[in-house]
Amino acid sequence: TVECRSQGKFCRAGACPPTFAATGTCHGGLL
């Protein structure tokens, strides 16, 4: 999750777990 935030809240392949991506935090809920 730390890696995801470092990328500007953008999910990167392998950087964010599926569960974290599902929360919509990575893409501001666009995912």
C-alpha positions as CSV (number, residue, x, y, z in Angstrom):
1,T,0.0,0.0,0.0
2,V,2.9,2.3,0.7
3,E,4.2,1.8,-2.8
4,C,0.8,2.8,-4.1
5,R,0.7,6.1,-2.2
6,S,4.3,6.8,-3.4
7,Q,3.0,6.6,-7.0
8,G,0.5,9.3,-6.3
9,K,-2.4,7.0,-5.3
10,F,-2.1,5.2,-8.5
11,C,-2.2,1.4,-8.5
12,R,0.8,-0.2,-10.1
13,A,1.0,-3.9,-11.1
14,G,2.2,-5.7,-8.0
15,A,2.4,-2.4,-6.0
16,C,-1.1,-2.7,-4.7
17,P,-3.0,-5.8,-3.6
18,P,-6.4,-6.5,-5.2
19,T,-8.1,-5.7,-1.9
20,F,-6.5,-2.3,-1.6
21,A,-7.4,-1.5,-5.2
22,A,-11.0,-2.5,-4.6
23,T,-11.3,0.2,-2.0
24,G,-10.9,2.8,-4.7
25,T,-8.1,4.7,-2.8
26,C,-5.6,4.2,-5.6
27,H,-7.7,5.7,-8.3
28,G,-10.0,7.9,-6.2
29,G,-12.8,5.4,-6.5
30,L,-12.5,5.2,-10.3
31,L,-11.5,1.6,-10.1
